[in-house]
């Protein structure tokens, strides 16, 4: 019966507690980030009365931007003060109004104001631009181009 104490001693040595133990703690930090990718540019069409040139008009199309963020950021659009390209015959003032809306991880109704995004995720941002003429002023025949800057920042 001497084999039982030997087996017990052998089993105890296999289950021995190490002489020392240490806990290793891991820490990390995620800073607010945001990535914007232009999926498509917008198209502006003129209204029947020639006083509106807009992506909202019939045949117009929003520009589309993909936004991916960790959260903790604000999305907005910069004001548009003038067209990048317009016909020389267009000498009257135009009021340009950029707006955006988002769907996906973030739901934002169409706005021109900054919106805080606290949650992480990916959203599709639809960007619109409308140019309007006042009084008897009209858009002249020719090519127009304007740039809306979409911002996503802390």
Residue frames as qw, qx, qy, qz and C-alpha x, y, z in Angstrom:
[[0.000, 0.882, 0.472, 0.000, 0.00, 0.00, 0.00],
 [0.407, -0.516, 0.078, 0.750, 2.94, 2.26, -0.21],
 [0.298, 0.295, 0.546, 0.725, 1.91, 3.26, -3.73],
 [0.087, -0.848, -0.506, -0.131, -1.00, 5.42, -2.46],
 [0.340, -0.817, -0.034, 0.464, 1.27, 7.92, -0.61],
 [0.422, -0.193, 0.479, 0.745, 3.59, 8.10, -3.63],
 [0.161, 0.542, 0.647, 0.511, 0.65, 8.79, -5.98],
 [0.207, -0.898, -0.374, 0.107, -0.71, 11.42, -3.56],
 [0.414, -0.633, 0.168, 0.632, 2.67, 13.14, -3.39],
 [0.352, 0.089, 0.601, 0.712, 2.97, 13.03, -7.20],
 [0.031, 0.734, 0.606, 0.305, -0.53, 14.51, -7.63],
 [0.310, -0.867, -0.206, 0.330, 0.18, 17.25, -5.07],
 [0.426, -0.403, 0.322, 0.743, 3.36, 18.26, -6.89],
 [0.242, 0.368, 0.639, 0.630, 1.40, 18.66, -10.17],
 [0.147, -0.827, -0.484, -0.247, -1.10, 20.99, -8.46],
 [0.517, -0.378, -0.246, 0.727, 1.50, 23.08, -6.65],
 [0.077, 0.970, 0.212, -0.094, 0.88, 26.83, -6.39],
 [0.605, 0.556, -0.127, 0.556, 3.58, 28.90, -8.06],
 [0.544, -0.270, -0.362, 0.707, 6.05, 30.60, -5.78],
 [0.018, -0.396, -0.110, 0.911, 4.92, 34.05, -6.97],
 [0.299, 0.625, 0.682, 0.232, 2.06, 35.56, -8.97],
 [0.095, -0.329, 0.021, 0.939, 1.57, 38.95, -10.63],
 [0.404, 0.721, 0.544, -0.142, -1.37, 40.69, -12.22],
 [0.295, -0.051, 0.385, 0.873, -0.65, 42.47, -15.50],
 [0.264, 0.719, 0.459, -0.450, -3.06, 45.32, -16.20],
 [0.362, 0.251, 0.520, 0.732, -3.72, 46.58, -19.73],
 [0.108, 0.714, 0.322, -0.612, -4.96, 50.09, -20.36],
 [0.354, 0.267, 0.552, 0.706, -5.92, 51.89, -23.52],
 [0.142, 0.609, 0.263, -0.735, -7.51, 55.08, -24.71],
 [0.400, 0.483, 0.632, 0.455, -9.52, 55.82, -27.84],
 [0.044, -0.372, -0.038, 0.926, -9.36, 59.42, -28.94],
 [0.530, 0.644, 0.393, -0.386, -12.27, 60.87, -30.87],
 [0.214, -0.240, 0.647, 0.691, -11.72, 60.32, -34.58],
 [0.595, 0.596, 0.360, -0.402, -13.76, 60.80, -37.70],
 [0.317, -0.136, 0.695, 0.630, -13.22, 59.74, -41.30],
 [0.526, 0.622, 0.213, -0.539, -15.12, 61.26, -44.22],
 [0.359, -0.067, 0.765, 0.530, -15.15, 59.64, -47.66],
 [0.458, 0.422, -0.074, -0.779, -16.93, 61.24, -50.64],
 [0.563, 0.182, 0.804, 0.055, -19.01, 58.57, -52.37],
 [0.363, 0.549, 0.566, 0.497, -20.52, 60.91, -54.99],
 [0.091, -0.101, -0.033, 0.990, -20.72, 64.60, -55.82],
 [0.299, 0.576, 0.602, -0.466, -24.03, 66.44, -55.99],
 [0.211, 0.328, 0.581, 0.714, -25.96, 67.83, -58.94],
 [0.133, 0.483, 0.349, -0.792, -27.81, 71.16, -58.89],
 [0.204, 0.467, 0.704, 0.494, -30.72, 71.86, -61.24],
 [0.060, -0.023, 0.038, -0.997, -32.41, 75.16, -61.91],
 [0.285, 0.463, 0.709, -0.450, -36.05, 75.83, -61.00],
 [0.357, 0.626, 0.616, 0.319, -38.68, 76.76, -63.59],
 [0.003, -0.983, -0.185, 0.010, -38.57, 80.43, -62.50],
 [0.656, 0.501, -0.212, 0.524, -34.72, 80.47, -62.73],
 [0.234, -0.806, 0.249, -0.484, -34.39, 81.76, -59.14],
 [0.741, -0.481, 0.448, -0.141, -33.22, 78.53, -57.53],
 [0.626, 0.469, -0.623, -0.008, -30.24, 76.33, -58.43],
 [0.544, -0.464, 0.543, -0.440, -30.43, 73.40, -56.03],
 [0.138, 0.168, -0.975, -0.045, -29.81, 69.73, -55.44],
 [0.325, 0.280, 0.742, -0.515, -33.40, 69.69, -54.10],
 [0.512, 0.452, -0.122, -0.720, -34.91, 70.76, -57.43],
 [0.914, 0.271, 0.245, -0.175, -36.29, 68.16, -59.86],
 [0.809, 0.519, -0.180, 0.208, -33.39, 66.24, -61.36],
 [0.020, -0.780, 0.510, -0.361, -30.99, 67.43, -58.65],
 [0.891, -0.119, -0.425, 0.110, -29.04, 65.01, -56.52],
 [0.526, -0.822, 0.216, -0.042, -27.43, 65.21, -53.08],
 [0.384, 0.580, -0.692, 0.196, -23.73, 64.61, -52.69],
 [0.909, -0.361, -0.156, -0.139, -23.05, 61.53, -50.56],
 [0.145, 0.644, -0.647, 0.381, -20.35, 61.20, -47.90],
 [0.826, -0.278, -0.489, 0.049, -19.60, 58.20, -45.69],
 [0.177, -0.725, 0.406, -0.527, -18.82, 59.17, -42.10],
 [0.829, -0.189, -0.504, 0.151, -17.15, 56.78, -39.68],
 [0.078, -0.706, 0.345, -0.613, -16.46, 57.91, -36.12],
 [0.403, -0.050, -0.804, 0.435, -15.57, 56.77, -32.62],
 [0.326, -0.816, -0.471, -0.075, -18.05, 59.35, -31.32],
 [0.469, -0.648, -0.118, 0.589, -17.21, 62.48, -29.37],
 [0.302, -0.009, 0.385, 0.872, -17.18, 64.62, -32.52],
 [0.323, 0.653, 0.319, -0.606, -19.29, 67.27, -34.22],
 [0.435, 0.281, 0.646, 0.561, -20.37, 67.21, -37.87],
 [0.155, 0.777, 0.215, -0.571, -21.17, 70.41, -39.77],
 [0.601, 0.524, 0.370, 0.477, -20.96, 72.15, -43.15],
 [0.297, -0.319, 0.012, 0.900, -19.03, 75.34, -43.83],
 [0.364, 0.753, 0.257, -0.484, -20.92, 78.29, -45.34],
 [0.571, 0.298, 0.493, 0.585, -20.69, 78.72, -49.11],
 [0.053, -0.660, -0.108, 0.742, -20.05, 82.36, -49.98],
 [0.433, 0.627, -0.274, -0.586, -19.86, 82.11, -53.77],
 [0.949, 0.284, 0.129, -0.045, -19.79, 79.65, -56.64],
 [0.607, -0.390, 0.476, 0.503, -16.40, 78.29, -57.70],
 [0.189, 0.041, 0.653, 0.733, -17.54, 78.63, -61.31],
 [0.322, 0.683, 0.546, -0.362, -20.34, 80.71, -62.81],
 [0.501, 0.573, 0.407, 0.505, -21.04, 82.35, -66.15],
 [0.286, -0.030, -0.059, 0.956, -19.79, 85.91, -66.59],
 [0.241, -0.445, -0.414, -0.756, -23.38, 86.98, -67.33],
 [0.596, -0.611, -0.521, 0.012, -24.39, 86.06, -63.76],
 [0.274, 0.407, -0.281, 0.825, -23.63, 89.31, -61.96],
 [0.524, -0.590, -0.038, -0.613, -26.41, 89.37, -59.37],
 [0.234, -0.443, 0.741, -0.448, -26.04, 88.16, -55.79],
 [0.748, -0.107, -0.612, -0.234, -26.75, 84.54, -54.92],
 [0.518, -0.524, 0.503, -0.452, -27.46, 83.24, -51.43],
 [0.605, 0.211, -0.766, -0.054, -25.94, 79.77, -51.04],
 [0.653, -0.434, 0.358, -0.507, -27.35, 77.45, -48.36],
 [0.445, 0.245, -0.861, -0.003, -25.59, 74.13, -47.64],
 [0.733, -0.334, 0.287, -0.518, -27.43, 71.49, -45.59],
 [0.324, 0.269, -0.907, -0.025, -26.94, 67.83, -44.68],
 [0.830, -0.270, 0.124, -0.471, -28.78, 64.85, -43.23],
 [0.106, 0.426, -0.897, 0.055, -27.50, 61.48, -42.00],
 [0.910, -0.117, -0.038, -0.396, -28.79, 57.92, -41.79],
 [0.696, 0.258, -0.633, 0.218, -27.18, 54.80, -40.36],
 [0.543, -0.224, -0.611, 0.531, -25.54, 54.74, -36.94],
 [0.067, -0.342, -0.278, 0.895, -26.54, 58.41, -36.61],
 [0.163, 0.675, 0.665, 0.276, -29.90, 59.85, -37.61],
 [0.142, -0.398, -0.093, 0.901, -29.80, 63.55, -38.37],
 [0.374, 0.777, 0.504, -0.051, -32.71, 65.42, -39.94],
 [0.516, 0.540, 0.173, 0.642, -31.70, 67.90, -42.61],
 [0.357, -0.878, -0.132, 0.289, -29.93, 70.88, -41.04],
 [0.498, 0.735, -0.169, 0.428, -27.29, 73.48, -41.69],
 [0.379, -0.798, 0.340, -0.321, -26.18, 73.55, -38.06],
 [0.226, 0.431, -0.849, 0.207, -23.51, 71.52, -36.28],
 [0.876, -0.288, -0.154, -0.355, -24.61, 68.21, -34.74],
 [0.245, -0.576, 0.748, -0.220, -22.79, 66.38, -31.93],
 [0.855, 0.085, -0.474, -0.194, -22.24, 62.65, -32.50],
 [0.456, -0.618, 0.553, -0.323, -21.64, 60.92, -29.18],
 [0.896, -0.051, 0.431, -0.096, -21.95, 57.30, -30.38],
 [0.209, -0.415, 0.733, 0.496, -19.51, 55.40, -32.60],
 [0.653, 0.397, 0.642, -0.066, -20.54, 54.06, -35.98],
 [0.226, -0.033, 0.580, 0.782, -20.83, 54.60, -39.73],
 [0.347, 0.670, 0.479, -0.448, -23.44, 56.80, -41.37],
 [0.404, 0.397, 0.516, 0.643, -24.32, 57.98, -44.85],
 [0.046, -0.613, -0.214, 0.759, -24.45, 61.77, -45.04],
 [0.394, 0.643, 0.531, 0.386, -26.52, 63.40, -47.80],
 [0.256, -0.440, -0.029, 0.860, -25.21, 66.89, -48.59],
 [0.326, 0.760, 0.528, 0.193, -27.39, 69.46, -50.36],
 [0.253, -0.280, 0.044, 0.925, -26.69, 72.92, -51.74],
 [0.231, 0.782, 0.570, 0.097, -29.23, 75.53, -52.78],
 [0.244, -0.098, 0.094, 0.960, -28.50, 78.84, -54.45],
 [0.132, 0.764, 0.628, -0.065, -31.28, 81.43, -54.56],
 [0.206, 0.237, 0.187, 0.931, -31.74, 84.74, -56.33],
 [0.018, 0.550, 0.574, -0.606, -33.90, 87.52, -54.89],
 [0.259, 0.617, 0.057, -0.741, -36.39, 89.90, -56.50],
 [0.738, 0.609, 0.007, -0.290, -36.23, 89.90, -60.28],
 [0.014, -0.650, 0.740, 0.172, -32.71, 88.35, -60.44],
 [0.963, 0.166, 0.043, -0.206, -32.34, 85.07, -62.31],
 [0.661, -0.348, 0.563, 0.354, -29.60, 82.48, -62.90],
 [0.383, 0.687, -0.379, -0.487, -27.89, 83.02, -66.25],
 [0.958, 0.271, -0.070, -0.057, -27.28, 80.29, -68.82],
 [0.357, 0.675, -0.606, 0.224, -23.98, 78.48, -68.33],
 [0.761, -0.080, -0.608, 0.213, -22.07, 76.18, -66.01],
 [0.397, -0.745, 0.253, -0.473, -22.06, 76.54, -62.23],
 [0.761, -0.029, -0.589, 0.270, -19.97, 74.76, -59.64],
 [0.324, -0.730, 0.295, -0.524, -19.76, 75.23, -55.88],
 [0.549, 0.131, -0.774, 0.287, -18.05, 73.31, -53.09],
 [0.658, -0.643, 0.002, -0.391, -19.55, 72.35, -49.73],
 [0.294, 0.412, -0.769, 0.390, -16.96, 71.51, -47.09],
 [0.811, -0.452, -0.291, -0.233, -18.22, 68.85, -44.67],
 [0.074, 0.592, -0.631, 0.496, -16.46, 68.95, -41.31],
 [0.859, -0.396, -0.314, -0.080, -16.17, 66.32, -38.61],
 [0.357, 0.485, -0.489, 0.631, -14.09, 67.45, -35.67],
 [0.436, -0.319, -0.686, 0.487, -13.70, 67.38, -31.89]]
